[in-house]
Amino acid sequence: MCPTIANLHQRILTMPRKLLTILIVICAALTGLQRVVADDGHPIAIRQWSDTGFTIETMQNLHVGVGLTEADEKRLPRAVDFQTEDVATGGNIIVRWSAQTSSVTTLGYDQRDNNHLANDITVVGGAWGMSEAKLVSVDGVLVADLNAVASGEIETWLKNPIEAEIGKPWLVVIATAADFDADRLKEIRDELNPQMMVVNSSVGKIDDVKVEVIPHNAIAVSSSGENDQNNNTRFVSLGDEPWAMTDGLAGLFAKKEADCKSSREMFSKLSVEQMNFKPGDGSHTPRWNAEHMMGRELLFFSQIFHAVDPTIPVIDLNPRQMPTDYTFAHSDWSGAEEAAQMMRVEAFTRRFAYLLDRMDLDTKAAGSKFWSPRGLLEQMQRHYNQHSANVVKKMDLEDWPDK
């Protein structure tokens, strides 16, 4: 929360424009750290679709459009939930995302609600005194899009830089428009000191730092993981085509996802009471089965992804194994909400599947204790079947709740 804005709203209205802009940026950075406590540090994916069109995908499965054209939108695997272009210049709003209903609600900056911090993102229009700059704060990461800023405005800004120290959280600058040459990018780097800059493919190096060329259109970003400890800016250029799975890998994913979908459909019909049902024979509650399946897939794949790209942290949400040791992670979630969590993990696995590129499907993957990619995908398929069947059996018990 940013108490400066909350407590001094009237005084802010009379502030000089430049001072107000600086305050907005600093508060956006601070709220970015606190608004998303549940997902702070979880990886997001940034995808490029054209010279200046991008999307951001979060762990909550929120899909944000940044500078998208109509042609870009036609290429997306699914429609965006929100576009930064919807934020007016000088605006500053909260976007509330409901993963359960796949819908967003836009709120005024003074309508923050601590009960929804995990699903909120902050969007700033006119960041750093540049009217068309957009700043998105989500999951401990600030993504700044400078592509729509007029060249002359950047020139003026660089000659009269603001004295605002952004620091953490993780700052990513997107500056891929054709007029961002190496000299201009260096000036922006020197002023903002971001952890990452996504630049256009025509730039080979910036101030003797080579630009990392990624052939496909996605990159993982996280405020946790093993990032550059020396705070050096990482320069990357992305392609505009998604990475394509081989037929063999695509088939394994399809089978695993089909069984996960069947499991989600079964769980989505269960009430909170049914999810928390404790069988008299001492076996697990249905909720444990859901948490266990979700947690296993997330842990095992994040271990493999982390070994390839340390930016992605290892994420362990596994519940304790024995019924007597187990406590609910979310005792008030319905089966539909647990199913949505399973869907988020499925989306995570597919989102970063490009990190499996060129792996031998039958050789133990780096980062995994014993799984090859094929073995893990087949095991997850069996796992969803096994634990779903265990839950269905509980429905025949005499004390199974009716609703």
DAUR-V800335 format. One line per field, one symbol per residue. psi: psi as a letter, one per 30 degrees, with the letter a starting at -180 (. if undefined). Layout:
BEGIN
psi: ???
END
This chain:
BEGIN
psi: kjfeeefheeeefglkeeeeeeeeeeeeeefeeffheegkfkklkkkkfaegkllkklfggkjkkjgkleeeeffkflklfkkfffklkfljlkjkkjfefhllkkllfghkjffgefgklkkkkhkggjegkkkkjkhgkkjkjgefkkeeeeeeeffiklhkjeblakkkkjiflfgjleeeeeeeeeefhlfkkjllffjeljhgkkkkjjfagkkkkkfaailjfghkkkklkllgklkklleeeeeeeeeeeeeeeeeeeeeffkleeeegkjkfggllleeeeeeeeeeeeeeeefeeeeeejfejlkjjgklkekeffkkkeifgkleeeeeeeeeeeeeeeeegfffgkgkkfgkkkkfkegkleeeeeeeeeeeeeefeeeeeefffkegkke.
END
